[in-house]
Amino acid sequence: MANPNNGQTVAQAWEAYVGTKPEDNIFENYWLYDQFSKGQGFKSFNGGRDARVTLEYAVNSTVKSYSDTEQLDTTRVDVFDEAEFTWREYAGTVIMSELEKAKNQGEGGKFRLLPAKLENLRMSMQKKLNEDMFSDGTGNSGKNLAGLASLVSTTPTTGTVGGINRASFSFWRNQQTSGAKTTTAYDNLRSTMRSIFNLSSNGVHGNHPHFWVTSRAVFEGYEGLLTTNERFTDKKSGDAGFKNTVLMFKGAKGAYDNDATAGELRFLHPKYIKLAYQKNYWFKGFPAVDPADQTVDVFKVMTIAQMIVTNPRMLGAVTAIT
């Protein structure tokens, strides 16, 4: 006889912390995903056909000096517009058969199989989202979310983002420059990083890039340009390098992500580029169902999300780094 509460139990397990689990030989740290899935870079939308962003894109051209009774310019100037980003859906499933349950019950179970499968599903979705956050959104027949390749483009004067043609509207273009070497490897990296950082900053006291992400090769190339750091904290050990977590550039934290595009580095700020999601649909788990023609429980999880930009001028890409 089927257990009517089993499906809900699986859904509750999805929410719970998973303790004992198989040794992870697949998943990596996802620097980009981690920066967006928390804090200012993680934005919830409560409904809506699209993720829509209100933009202030022009100055009021009626402002000018004048003399005494001179007539003022009463032209109505449009200074606001809207960008629209289409939602994307992601989903995955976990299948738990009665045979698997039987084999893993009691002392015969090496680990808690169901929580381990659920944790694997969670990490698999993180992995897929992180991969697509670097993409241009055309993958899987255009069903992938729009990533950095589209929103912080290597060719910012072309293409349409959020319904706005960058060829026609310069305010909608991100910063970009080439980091190709002149003579030796990475000899132009720091200068181009400095240029893009400054271009992506809103003046001396404005908002500067919050973090940067690049490939491992470029990250190591940047590390190699830094002053040698040798520390001897006791008589038995020394430290001839920087801790392999993050490196700083003008106060912005930087790290590599194995999903990052080779030869590219991007400066980002979570105020101007965000991972948006529909309220109540971030890694949403559904009660497991028991198909009539199979002795299994099927658990589904889904996410409705999209990456959006609000001010591309405050974002920058260093490209073709060698």
N, C-alpha and C positions, 0 to 999 in steps of 0.2 A: 504494500500500500504506500502511495506517495506521501511524503511529509509536506503538508501544506505550508509549513513555516520555513522550509529549507531554502527556498528562493530568497526570502527576505534576509535569512541568516547570511547568505553569501554576499548580499548587498551591504550588510552591516560590516562584514569582514573587510570589504573594500575600504571602508572608512578607517579601519583600525590600524594601528601600528603593527608592522610585521617584524617579528623578532627573528627567530631561527630560520635560516633559509639556505639554499645551496650557495656555494662559493661563486661569486660573480666573476666570470671570465670573458664577459662580453661588453658590458656597459662602461662608459667613460664619464668623466666630468664634462658637463655641458656649460661652458662659460657663458655663452650668449643667452641660452635659455635661463640660466640662473640669474642673470642680470635683469631680465625682464619679468620673470615670474614672481616678482615681489616688489613692494614699494611703488614708487612713482611711475615706473614703466609698465605696470600691470593695471589695465583699465577695464572696468566693468560697464557694460551697456545693459540697460533694462528694456529689452525689446528693440524693435526697429528692423525694417527690411534690410537696411545697410548700416554700417558704422559710418556716421556722418560727423564731419569736423568743420566747425565754423572758422573761417580764415579772414584775417585782416591783411589785405594785400596791397594797399595803396595809401598815399598821403592825400590829405584834403588840399587840392590845388587852388582853392579860393583864398588861401592865406597869403597875404602880401602886405607890403608897406603901402600907405596911402596918405593923402593930404586932406585934412579938414572935411569938406563936404563931398569929396569924391565918392562916386557911386561904388558900392561894394559888389563883388561878384557873387551872385546868388545862384550860380549853376549847381545843380544837385550832382554831387560826385559819389560814385559807387566805390566804396572802400571795403566791402565785405563780400565774401563768397562762401562756397561750401565744397568740400571734397567728400566723395562717397567711396567707401571701400566695401566690397561684397564679402559677406560672411563665408567662411569655409568650414566644412565639417570633417571631423576625424573620428574614427571609431575602431574598436578592437573587441575581441571576444576571448573568453576562457571557457574551455570545455572540460568538464569533470565527469568522467564516466563512473558507473557503478563498480566496474572492475577496478578502476584506480582507487576508489574509496575502500574497497575490500582489501586490496593489497597493502594499503597504507594505514590500516587501522591497527590499534594496539601496538604491541612490541615490534611488529613487522615493518612499521614505518620508520624510515631513516630521518625524515624531517616532515614538517607539516606541509603537505603537498598543496592544499588549496591556498593558504596564505602565500606560499612561494610563487604559485602561478599568478596570483593577483598582483604581487609585487613585480613580477616579470612584466606583466601587462602594463603597469604604471610606468615602469622604466622604458618599455618599448615605445609607449606613446611620447614620453619625453624625448627619446632619441629621434623619433620621426619628426616631431615639431622642431627640434633643434636643427636637424638637417635642412628642413624646408625654410627655416628662418634665414638661411643664407641664399636661398634660391630666388628666381625671378617670377615665380608663381605660375609658370606655364607647364610645369610637370603634371603627370597623371591627367592629361587632357584638360589642363587649366583648372583642376580641382584643388591644387595645392595653394596654400596661402602665399601672399606676396612677401618675399623676403628682402634682404639687403641688396641683392643684385638688381632689384627693381627700385626700391625706395631710396637707397644711397648708391646711385648708379655710377658705373665707370664711364658712362656716356650721358651726363646729365642734361645735355641740350636736346635730347631726343626721347621719344616715348611718351606715353600717357600714364599718369599715376593718379589714382583717385578721381578719374574723370577729367583731369586737367592736363592739357598738352604742354609739355615742357618746352617744346620748340617755339611755342607762341608766348609763353609767360615765363620770363626770367626769374620772377620771385619764387618759382616752384622748383628751382634747380639746386641740387646739393653742390657742395664744393668738391673739386677733384683736381688732382695733379699726378704726374708720373713720377715714380720713384726709381726709375731705371738708373743703373750705375753709369758713371762716366769712365772710370778706369778700373777700380777694384770693387769687389762685392760690397754692397750696402754703403758706398761712400756718399750717396745722396739721401740716405734714409732719414737721418736726423733733420736735415734741412727741409725736406719735404714734409715731414711730420710737423715741424715747427710752423711751416707755412699754412698747412691745412688746419692745424689747431687754432691759429690766429684768425684765419678766415671764418672758422666755425664759431668764433666767439663774438658775443654782442658787445664789443668795446672792452675797455680796460676793466670796468666794474660790472660787466654784464655776465651772462651765463656762458661758461666755458664748457667744452666737452667733459662729460662725466667719466667716461671710460672708453677704452679702445680694444679692438679684437683683431686678431690676425692669425696667420698660419704658424705652425711650429717653426718652420724654417726661418720666417721673417722675425719671429719672436727671438729666436736664438741669434739671428743676425744683429738685432737691436741690442741684445744683452752683450754681445761681443764688442759693441762700440762703447760700452760704459767703462768707467774707470775700474781697473782691477781692484777687487776687494779681498784682501787676505786678513783673516782674523784668527788670532790665537788666544782663545779664552782660557785655556789651561795648558799644562805641559804635555798632554796626551793627544790633543786634537787641534786641527786648524780648519779654517773655512776659506776656500779659494774661489768662492762664487756667491751668487745671490740665491736666496731661497726660491725654489722653483714653484712659486705660486703666482704672484703678480709682480710686475715692474711698473714704475711710475714714469710719467712724462708730463711735466708741468702740472703735477698734482693729479692727473688723471690715471686711474688704475688701468693696466693693460695685461692681457694674458692671451695665450693661444687657445684655439679651439680646433680640434681635429676635423671638424666639418667646414672650417673656413676655406675659402677659395685661395689657391696657391698664388703668392705674389701680390696679395691685396691686404690692406690695413684700413680699418674704418674707425673714425672718431664719432662717438654717439653720445646723446644726452637723453635720458628717459622722459624729459619734459616734451621733447619734440619728436620722438619716435617711441611707439608703445606696442605692447602685445595686448590687444583688446580681446575681450571674450563676452559672450552673452551670460548675463546673470543666471546662476543655477545650472549652467551648462559647461562648467569647467571640470573635466574628468568626471562627468556625471555617471554614476553606476546605477543600473537597473536591476530589480529583483531577478534572480535566475529563473529561467523557464525550463520545463520538462517536456521536450517534444514527444508527441504521441507515438512516433515511430522509432525512437531511439532511447536507450537506457543511459541517458546523459543529462546533465544540467548545463545550460548555456547561459553564461553571464556576459552582459554587454556593458561597455563603457564608451562614452562619446564626449567630444569637445566641439564647441562652436567658437571659432576664434578667427582673428585676422590681425596682421600687423598694419599699423597706420602711421602716417606722419602728419605733423601739424605745422612744421616749419623746416623744410629741407635745407634752407640756407644755413642752418645751425648744425648741419651734419656734413661729414666729409670723408672722402675716400682717397687714399694713396694707392695708385695702381701700378701694374707692370714693375713691381719691385724686384730688383736683381742685385 
